[in-house]
Amino acid sequence: MDQQTKLLCLAHLKNGEKPADAAEFAGISYAAALKLKKELHAAEERGKILELFDIDKASLEILLEGVKKQMVPAIDAFDIGEEVEEAVHGLAESASGGNILNTQLQDSASAIAKKITTVAMAANNADTLLSLSKALCEIQRAFFANEIGGANGAAGIPLSSFEQHLKN
């Protein structure tokens, strides 16, 4: 089971839902939900709930899926699906353990950002440009926020400006 599904099921179990209901909502088997409930209970007793979560991996999975979804118009328009998939695969493989922001991962994120920028230069459709801009903002926020903007947002621009516009 992927990390996102695991986190979803654990959240429902933590909120007091029965394993059968949590399993149905998360789309996993009842046995898997029971196992997660036992793990959750044991972790609570030890005071080690965070050990259940692989937050780095779950965050990376969510980010990569979001980038792929946002790039669909550009992928279709410019037939660059294979290149994007290779870059995303390289990015996913670069992540290891708790060291999510290692040099290889940032290099892979930079490669994806460069491809997005290249495609954006050739795009003439507003929806495509908006999708590419959103994807680029997500990559910048996830991988480079501390370097280029800290708490402000991507490229140091306050969230009340361009990124806030993209969120709407």
C-alpha positions in Angstrom: 0.0 0.0 0.0 1.3 3.5 -0.8 2.1 6.0 1.9 -0.8 8.3 1.1 -3.3 5.4 1.5 -1.6 4.3 4.7 -1.8 7.9 6.1 -5.5 8.2 5.1 -6.4 4.9 6.8 -4.4 5.7 10.0 -6.1 9.2 10.2 -9.6 7.6 10.0 -8.6 5.0 12.6 -7.2 7.7 14.9 -10.4 9.6 14.6 -12.3 6.5 16.0 -13.7 5.0 12.9 -14.0 1.2 12.9 -11.4 -0.7 10.8 -14.1 -1.9 8.4 -15.2 1.7 7.7 -11.6 3.0 7.4 -10.7 0.2 5.1 -13.6 0.9 2.8 -12.8 4.6 2.7 -9.1 4.1 2.1 -9.7 1.3 -0.5 -7.7 -1.3 1.3 -8.6 -4.7 2.8 -10.1 -5.2 6.2 -7.1 -7.2 7.3 -4.7 -4.4 6.3 -6.8 -1.9 8.3 -6.8 -4.2 11.3 -3.0 -4.5 11.1 -2.7 -0.7 10.9 -5.0 -0.3 13.9 -2.8 -2.7 15.9 0.3 -0.7 14.8 -1.4 2.6 15.7 -2.4 1.3 19.2 1.2 0.0 19.8 2.7 3.2 18.6 0.4 5.2 20.9 1.3 3.1 23.9 5.0 3.7 23.2 4.5 7.4 22.4 6.0 6.9 19.0 3.2 7.7 16.6 5.5 9.4 14.1 7.3 6.1 13.5 4.2 4.9 11.7 4.4 7.7 9.1 6.9 7.9 6.3 6.1 11.6 5.8 9.0 12.2 3.4 7.9 9.4 1.1 4.2 10.3 1.3 4.9 14.0 0.6 7.1 13.1 -2.4 4.4 10.8 -3.8 1.8 13.5 -3.5 4.1 16.1 -5.0 5.1 13.9 -8.0 1.5 13.0 -8.7 0.5 16.6 -8.6 3.3 17.7 -10.9 2.3 15.0 -13.4 -1.4 16.0 -13.3 -0.6 19.7 -13.8 1.6 19.0 -16.7 -1.0 16.9 -18.7 -1.9 19.7 -21.1 1.8 20.3 -21.9 2.6 16.6 -22.1 -0.2 16.1 -24.6 0.5 19.3 -26.6 4.2 18.8 -27.0 4.4 15.0 -26.8 7.0 15.1 -23.9 5.5 12.4 -21.7 8.5 10.1 -21.9 10.9 12.9 -20.9 8.7 14.0 -18.0 8.3 10.5 -16.8 12.1 9.9 -16.8 12.6 13.1 -14.9 9.9 12.3 -12.4 11.3 8.7 -12.0 14.8 10.1 -11.4 13.4 12.4 -8.8 11.5 9.6 -7.1 14.6 7.4 -7.1 16.7 10.1 -5.7 14.7 10.4 -2.5 16.1 8.2 0.3 15.3 8.0 4.0 14.8 11.3 5.8 17.3 13.1 3.5 14.7 14.4 1.0 16.6 17.5 0.0 19.8 16.0 -0.9 21.8 17.2 -3.9 20.6 14.5 -6.3 17.0 15.3 -5.5 17.5 19.0 -6.0 19.3 18.3 -9.3 16.3 16.2 -10.5 13.9 18.9 -9.4 15.9 21.4 -11.3 15.8 19.2 -14.4 12.0 19.0 -14.2 11.8 22.8 -13.6 14.0 23.4 -16.7 11.8 21.2 -18.8 8.7 23.0 -17.5 10.3 26.4 -18.4 11.3 25.2 -21.9 7.8 24.0 -22.6 6.3 27.2 -21.2 8.3 29.3 -23.6 6.8 27.5 -26.5 3.2 27.4 -25.2 0.6 29.6 -26.6 -2.4 28.4 -24.6 -3.3 30.2 -21.4 -4.5 27.0 -19.6 -1.2 25.3 -20.5 0.8 28.2 -19.2 -1.2 28.3 -16.0 -0.7 24.5 -15.4 3.0 24.8 -16.0 3.2 27.8 -13.7 1.4 25.9 -10.9 3.8 22.9 -11.4 6.8 25.2 -11.3 5.6 26.9 -8.1 5.0 23.6 -6.4 8.5 22.4 -7.3 10.1 25.7 -6.1 8.1 25.6 -2.9 8.8 22.0 -2.2 12.5 21.9 -3.0 13.9 25.3 -3.0 11.8 27.5 -0.6 14.6 27.7 2.0 17.1 28.7 -0.5 15.1 31.3 -2.4 12.3 32.6 -0.3 12.0 31.0 3.1 8.6 31.6 4.6 7.5 33.9 1.8 7.0 31.4 -1.0 8.6 30.5 -4.3 11.2 32.9 -5.5 10.8 35.0 -2.3 7.5 36.5 -3.7 4.9 37.0 -0.9 2.1 34.5 -1.1 -0.3 37.3 -1.6 0.9 37.9 -5.1 1.4 35.4 -8.0 1.2 32.2 -5.9 -2.0 33.4 -4.2 -3.5 34.1 -7.6 -2.6 30.5 -8.7 -4.2 29.1 -5.6 -7.6 30.6 -6.6 
